[in-house]
Amino acid sequence: MRAVVRRLLVAAALVLVLPATARADPIQQGIVQPRLPSATPLVELGYQLYAGNCATCHGADGRGIPRPTLGAGGQKGQGPPLRGVGALAADFYLRTGYMPLSRVGIQPSRSTPLFDEHQIRALVAYVASLGGGPAVPSPDFARGTAPAVTRSQVRAAT
């Protein structure tokens, strides 16, 4: 009798848990880690990280991929251009875990960042090197100076 009750409880738990699991986003595959010397300049490391993790959706040259296209590793990619967005947008999207997406076509949402601090700084440096856009502000709170942010900068970063 106890075995029958235990099986019914397990079956009930599965009925409750499996539909939620089926609707969840698939587990992210992780990131490509380039093997480079520790003294590699930030922009070069950023380029390597970008090539392995971002180029499929944003294009090898940062000009974007307008329609879903098969890219590296058989992955579909589609994304906006990053030329002209500046360091601020890249910093925001990477630090808040909005990027990279787990798959094409989903709405970005806040999650745990996949890159560490050094990798984020490298990617931000590389995206900034593509030209244009605002820099990441460097407020000095001890002196009470925080740069003003314009509405257009906020819109460009979101």
C-alpha positions, 0 to 999 in steps of 0.5 A, a space after each residue: 500500500 505504501 509503495 502505491 501511495 509513494 508512486 502516486 505522490 511522485 506522479 503528482 509531483 511530476 505532473 506539477 513540475 514538468 509543465 513548468 520545466 517544458 515552458 522554461 527557456 533552454 539552459 544556456 550553452 555557456 560561453 566560448 573562452 579564448 585561450 590567450 596570454 594574460 597580458 593580452 590587451 583588453 580590446 584584443 581579448 574583447 575581439 576574441 570574446 566577441 568573435 566567439 560569443 557575439 558575432 553570430 547575432 551581431 555580425 563579424 564586423 558589428 553591423 548586425 544580422 537583420 534576418 535569422 541566419 545560420 552562423 558559427 557552430 550551426 547556431 542561428 543568429 539575428 541581432 542589431 548592429 553594435 556600431 555606434 552604440 558605444 561602451 554604455 550600451 554594451 556595459 549595461 546589457 552585459 552586466 545585467 545579463 540581458 546579453 547574450 541571449 540563449 536563442 534567437 527571437 526571445 525577449 532579453 531579460 535580466 539574468 546572471 551575467 555569463 561573463 566575469 568582470 575582466 571579460 565584460 570590460 574587454 567586450 565593452 572596450 571592443 564594442 567601444 572600438 567599433 566607434 560612436 556612442 556614449 562612454 560608461 560614466 565615471 562618477 566620483 561620488 566622494 566629490 559629489 560629481 555624477 555626469 548628467 545622462 541625457 534622455 537620448 543616452 538612456 534610450 540608446 542604452 535600452 
